[in-house]
């Protein structure tokens, strides 16, 4: 099974955790699950926990739904800083 250079199965888990924890009012993984389900994405609390800890892959559809929920681009989920535009 593929793992990134840091041994994680995704690049966005830590960023997702940071964004969720920074939401006002405070948002739990269960509350994030509820918000995602309202948008049509069926991710449960356990899946969110595994994504945030890097133990689970994230599909492109999930990545898009998460970016929309946080009102950011998918690139902002993947990179700590925006990639150079050439």
Backbone torsions as a table, in degrees:
resi	resn	phi	psi	omega
1	UNK	NA	138.2	-177.0
2	UNK	-69.6	138.7	172.3
3	UNK	-135.0	146.6	178.5
4	UNK	-73.3	178.7	-178.4
5	UNK	-60.3	-28.6	-179.5
6	UNK	-89.1	7.6	177.6
7	UNK	83.6	5.7	-179.6
8	UNK	-95.9	160.5	179.3
9	UNK	-96.1	4.7	173.9
10	UNK	-153.0	163.9	179.2
11	UNK	-99.6	-12.7	-169.5
12	UNK	-107.7	-5.2	-173.9
13	UNK	-58.0	-48.0	-179.4
14	UNK	-64.8	-37.9	178.8
15	UNK	-65.5	-40.9	178.0
16	UNK	-62.0	-44.1	178.5
17	UNK	-61.3	-43.4	179.2
18	UNK	-61.5	-46.0	-178.7
19	UNK	-64.3	-43.7	-179.8
20	UNK	-62.5	-47.2	-178.0
21	UNK	-67.2	-23.8	179.8
22	UNK	-87.5	-3.6	-179.1
23	UNK	-70.1	144.8	176.5
24	UNK	-121.3	126.0	-4.7
25	UNK	-67.1	166.1	-176.9
26	UNK	-53.3	137.0	-177.9
27	UNK	-121.6	124.9	177.0
28	UNK	-84.8	170.1	175.3
29	UNK	-61.8	-36.2	177.7
30	UNK	-64.3	-42.0	178.3
31	UNK	-66.8	-37.1	176.3
32	UNK	-64.4	-41.2	175.3
33	UNK	-54.9	-47.8	-179.3
34	UNK	-60.6	-44.0	-179.3
35	UNK	-65.3	-40.2	178.0
36	UNK	-65.9	-40.3	179.6
37	UNK	-65.2	-35.7	176.7
38	UNK	-64.2	-28.5	178.5
39	UNK	-88.1	0.4	177.5
40	UNK	98.3	3.2	179.8
41	UNK	-101.3	119.9	-177.0
42	UNK	-94.5	84.6	174.4
43	UNK	-120.2	123.6	180.0
44	UNK	-89.1	172.8	-177.3
45	UNK	-56.2	-40.5	-179.6
46	UNK	-64.4	-40.0	177.6
47	UNK	-64.7	-42.0	178.6
48	UNK	-62.7	-42.4	178.0
49	UNK	-60.2	-44.7	-179.5
50	UNK	-68.4	-35.6	176.2
51	UNK	-64.1	-48.9	-177.9
52	UNK	-61.8	-31.8	-179.8
53	UNK	-90.0	-1.9	178.0
54	UNK	81.7	12.3	-178.3
55	UNK	-88.5	-6.2	-175.2
56	UNK	-134.6	140.5	173.7
57	UNK	-67.5	157.1	175.4
58	UNK	-120.0	125.1	178.9
59	UNK	-76.2	163.4	178.3
60	UNK	-62.8	-35.2	178.5
61	UNK	-65.6	-42.8	177.6
62	UNK	-65.6	-41.4	179.5
63	UNK	-59.8	-44.0	179.5
64	UNK	-63.9	-44.2	-179.8
65	UNK	-63.4	-41.3	179.2
66	UNK	-65.9	-43.0	178.6
67	UNK	-61.1	-42.9	178.9
68	UNK	-64.1	-40.8	179.9
69	UNK	-62.3	-39.7	-179.2
70	UNK	-87.4	-2.9	179.7
71	UNK	60.5	45.3	176.6
72	UNK	-136.7	174.0	178.0
73	UNK	-84.9	162.7	176.3
74	UNK	-63.7	-34.6	176.9
75	UNK	-60.8	-36.6	179.8
76	UNK	-68.2	-22.7	174.2
77	UNK	-78.7	-29.7	-174.5
78	UNK	-88.2	-25.3	-173.4
79	UNK	-125.0	141.7	174.1
80	UNK	-66.6	-36.7	177.6
81	UNK	-126.5	148.9	178.4
82	UNK	-57.9	137.8	178.7
83	UNK	-65.7	152.2	178.3
84	UNK	-64.7	138.0	-177.5
85	UNK	-92.6	33.5	173.2
86	UNK	92.7	NA	NA
